[in-house]
């Protein structure tokens, strides 16, 4: 009998009895030692606010007129192990804002696991690699998140990589996006009067304004920012047609480059992938990963851009 099952059985015993239940009887009914029962009662008091009282030499009982019930959701040891794995992942995603709450969840999961809790050194067997993450320091993450959740405008300074200059912006935050190990803010920029995506690690300063956000519907956000490949996508202006060799297709056929991609086998040796895009920069980077195992068929402009990039790379090696 695991800890969760014992808690459910103890709750039932106390609910059904009108008089105190002795410790010895609880040990018999729960098939465990006295120290296990007292530890279970202590945990139920601490983590579930169970109103369990004790009369010396008589036993345990629920407070008079108690309406206490156990939470409706319970986890098996296997589910709690999965919860710990999720905690490992979310601790890398939060940017610091939810660290305290996540720690409380972990503490409760650990207490409920009891004898099923893995040894601390075994938690290293859950390994999460942050490949592609540019920065772990996100000092403005909390402010940006508050703006998005509370629907308040933000005033921020932004150091854009493309132009290498710092600008001041008043924005209406719409949503936070986690993409390839990095956080982005989708927002309406009142300076540009258009939707923009901002890399959170490039936000130098930010503070909340006492002004409500301009509202953009989810449908419009998806239409403007999620209809083509890449984080800085925009509305699609072309469709890339890529042909992969059989060897590369062993991986590409199982990958999702973009939700609205189209793919098919042309023959047993050639796999075709069609991807709508606007800005080709990120798409070219992805294509270059496959070297000679991929060919851009269309459009001609993308084919030319990729050829120039590969030729410049080859010239560096003589």
C-alpha positions in Angstrom: 0.0 0.0 0.0 1.5 3.3 -1.0 1.3 6.7 0.8 -1.6 8.0 -1.3 -3.7 4.9 -0.8 -3.0 5.0 2.9 -4.2 8.7 3.0 -7.4 7.8 1.2 -8.0 4.9 3.6 -7.2 7.0 6.7 -9.6 9.7 5.5 -12.4 7.1 5.0 -11.8 5.6 8.5 -12.0 9.0 10.2 -15.0 10.1 8.2 -17.0 7.0 9.1 -16.3 7.0 12.9 -18.1 9.3 15.3 -15.5 8.6 18.1 -11.7 8.8 18.1 -9.8 6.0 16.4 -6.9 4.5 18.3 -3.4 4.5 16.9 -3.2 0.7 17.2 -6.4 0.2 15.2 -5.1 2.6 12.5 -1.9 0.6 12.3 -3.8 -2.6 11.8 -6.2 -1.1 9.2 -3.4 0.6 7.2 -0.9 -2.3 7.6 2.0 -0.2 8.8 3.9 0.8 11.9 2.9 3.6 14.3 5.6 6.0 13.1 4.3 5.6 9.5 0.7 6.5 10.6 1.8 9.5 12.7 4.0 10.8 9.8 1.1 10.4 7.4 -1.2 12.3 9.7 1.4 15.1 10.0 1.7 15.3 6.2 -2.0 15.5 5.8 -2.2 18.3 8.3 0.7 20.2 6.7 0.0 19.7 3.0 -3.8 19.2 2.8 -4.9 21.2 5.9 -6.7 18.1 7.2 -8.4 19.0 10.5 -7.2 15.8 12.3 -7.2 16.1 16.1 -5.9 13.8 18.8 -7.2 13.0 22.3 -4.5 11.4 24.5 -5.2 7.7 25.2 -8.3 7.8 22.9 -7.1 8.4 19.4 -7.5 10.5 16.3 -10.6 12.2 14.8 -11.8 14.9 12.5 -12.8 18.3 14.1 -16.4 18.6 14.9 -18.6 19.7 12.0 -15.7 19.2 9.7 -16.5 19.2 5.9 -13.0 18.3 4.9 -12.6 16.2 1.8 -9.5 15.0 0.0 -8.5 16.8 -3.2 -10.2 15.4 -6.2 -6.9 14.8 -8.1 -4.4 12.2 -6.9 -1.2 11.1 -8.5 0.3 7.7 -8.7 4.1 7.3 -7.9 4.7 7.1 -11.7 2.8 10.3 -12.3 4.7 12.0 -9.5 8.0 10.9 -11.1 6.8 12.5 -14.3 5.9 15.6 -12.4 9.5 15.8 -11.1 10.7 15.5 -14.7 8.4 18.4 -15.7 9.8 20.4 -12.8 13.3 19.9 -14.1 12.1 21.2 -17.5 10.1 24.2 -16.2 13.0 25.3 -14.0 14.9 26.0 -17.2 12.0 27.8 -18.9 10.7 30.1 -16.2 13.3 32.9 -16.4 13.0 33.2 -12.6 9.3 34.3 -12.4 7.8 31.0 -11.3 10.8 29.5 -9.5 9.3 29.9 -6.1 5.9 28.3 -7.1 7.7 25.5 -8.9 9.8 24.7 -5.8 6.6 24.4 -3.8 5.2 21.9 -6.3 8.4 19.9 -6.1 8.4 19.9 -2.3 4.8 18.6 -2.3 5.6 15.9 -4.9 8.6 14.8 -2.9 6.6 14.5 0.3 3.8 12.5 -1.4 6.3 10.1 -3.0 7.6 9.0 0.3 9.4 5.7 -0.1 9.0 5.9 -3.9 11.1 9.0 -4.0 14.3 8.4 -6.0 17.6 9.1 -4.3 18.8 12.7 -4.9 21.7 11.5 -7.0 19.3 9.6 -9.3 17.6 12.8 -10.4 20.7 13.5 -12.6 19.3 10.8 -14.8 16.8 13.4 -16.1 19.0 15.5 -18.4 17.6 18.5 -20.2 19.9 20.2 -22.7 19.3 23.9 -23.4 20.9 23.8 -26.9 20.2 27.1 -28.8 19.5 29.2 -25.7 21.3 32.5 -26.0 21.1 33.7 -22.4 20.0 32.5 -19.0 19.9 36.0 -17.6 16.5 37.6 -18.3 16.2 40.5 -15.8 13.1 41.9 -17.5 11.2 38.6 -17.8 9.1 39.3 -14.7 8.0 42.7 -15.9 7.3 41.6 -19.4 5.2 38.6 -18.1 3.3 40.9 -15.8 2.4 43.1 -18.7 1.2 40.2 -20.8 -0.9 38.6 -18.1 -2.3 41.9 -16.6 -2.9 43.4 -20.0 -0.8 46.5 -19.3 1.3 48.5 -21.8 5.1 48.4 -21.4 7.7 51.1 -22.1 11.0 49.4 -23.0 14.4 49.9 -24.5 15.4 47.3 -27.1 18.8 46.5 -28.5 18.0 44.9 -31.8 20.6 42.6 -33.3 19.8 43.3 -36.9 20.6 47.0 -36.8 22.8 47.0 -33.7 21.1 50.0 -32.2 19.0 50.7 -29.1 15.5 52.1 -29.5 12.7 53.1 -27.1 9.3 51.4 -27.6 5.9 51.6 -26.1 4.2 48.3 -26.7 1.0 46.4 -25.9 2.2 42.9 -25.0 0.1 40.1 -26.4 1.8 36.8 -25.6 5.1 35.2 -24.6 6.6 32.6 -26.9 9.2 30.0 -26.1 11.1 29.0 -29.3 14.2 27.0 -29.7 15.5 27.7 -26.1 14.7 31.4 -26.1 11.8 33.7 -25.0 10.1 36.2 -27.3 7.4 38.8 -26.7 4.8 39.2 -29.4 3.5 42.8 -29.0 1.8 45.7 -30.8 4.5 48.3 -31.2 2.8 51.8 -31.0 5.9 53.4 -32.6 5.7 51.2 -35.7 1.9 50.8 -35.5 2.4 47.1 -36.2 2.9 43.7 -34.6 6.5 42.9 -33.7 8.4 40.0 -31.9 11.0 41.1 -29.4 13.8 38.7 -28.1 13.3 39.1 -24.3 17.1 38.9 -23.6 17.6 42.0 -25.8 15.2 44.1 -23.7 17.4 46.4 -21.6 14.9 48.2 -19.5 11.1 47.8 -19.1 8.4 49.2 -16.8 4.7 48.9 -16.7 2.5 51.8 -17.8 -0.8 52.7 -16.3 -2.5 52.1 -19.7 -4.5 49.2 -21.0 -3.1 47.2 -23.9 -4.3 47.4 -27.4 -6.1 44.1 -27.9 -5.2 41.8 -30.8 -7.2 38.6 -31.3 -5.5 35.2 -31.3 -6.7 34.7 -34.8 -4.9 37.9 -36.0 -1.8 37.1 -34.0 -1.6 33.7 -35.7 -2.3 35.2 -39.1 0.4 37.8 -38.8 3.1 36.0 -36.8 2.5 32.3 -37.1 1.6 31.7 -40.8 5.1 31.2 -42.1 8.4 29.6 -41.0 10.5 31.1 -38.2 10.0 33.3 -35.1 10.2 36.6 -37.0 7.9 35.2 -39.7 5.2 37.6 -40.9 2.7 36.7 -43.5 4.1 34.2 -46.0 5.2 35.6 -49.3 6.6 32.4 -50.9 6.8 28.6 -50.5 10.2 26.9 -50.3 10.3 23.5 -52.1 13.1 21.4 -50.8 14.2 18.0 -52.0 16.1 15.7 -49.6 18.2 12.6 -50.3 17.0 9.3 -48.9 19.6 9.5 -46.1 18.6 12.9 -44.9 14.9 12.0 -45.2 15.3 9.4 -42.5 15.3 12.3 -40.1 13.4 15.0 -42.0 10.4 12.8 -42.6 9.9 12.6 -38.8 10.5 16.3 -38.1 8.0 19.2 -38.0 9.7 22.3 -39.4 6.5 24.2 -39.5 2.9 23.2 -38.6 1.5 23.9 -42.1 4.3 22.2 -44.0 3.5 19.7 -46.8 5.6 16.7 -47.5 5.7 13.6 -49.7 8.0 11.0 -51.2 8.5 11.7 -54.9 10.2 8.3 -55.3 12.2 5.9 -53.0 15.2 8.2 -53.1 13.7 11.8 -52.9 11.7 13.4 -50.1 9.9 16.7 -50.8 9.2 19.3 -48.2 7.1 22.5 -48.8 7.3 25.3 -46.3 5.7 28.8 -46.5 8.0 31.6 -45.4 8.5 35.3 -45.4 12.0 36.2 -44.0 14.4 33.6 -45.5 17.2 34.1 -42.9 16.3 31.4 -40.4 15.1 29.0 -43.2 18.5 29.2 -44.9 20.2 28.4 -41.6 18.1 25.2 -41.3 18.7 24.2 -44.9 22.4 24.6 -44.5 22.4 21.9 -41.7 21.8 19.3 -44.4 24.6 20.4 -46.8 24.6 18.3 -50.0 21.7 16.2 -48.8 19.1 18.9 -49.7 18.4 21.0 -52.8 16.3 24.1 -53.0 14.0 23.7 -56.0 11.8 26.8 -55.7 11.6 29.7 -55.6 14.6 30.9 -57.7 15.5 33.7 -55.3 15.8 31.4 -52.3 17.9 29.0 -54.5 20.2 31.9 -55.5 20.5 33.1 -51.9 21.5 29.7 -50.6 23.9 29.1 -53.5 25.7 32.4 -52.7 25.9 31.5 -49.0 27.3 28.1 -49.7 29.8 29.4 -52.2 31.0 32.1 -49.8 31.5 29.3 -47.2 33.4 27.1 -49.6 35.7 30.0 -50.6 36.9 30.3 -47.0 38.4 26.8 -47.3 40.0 27.4 -50.7 
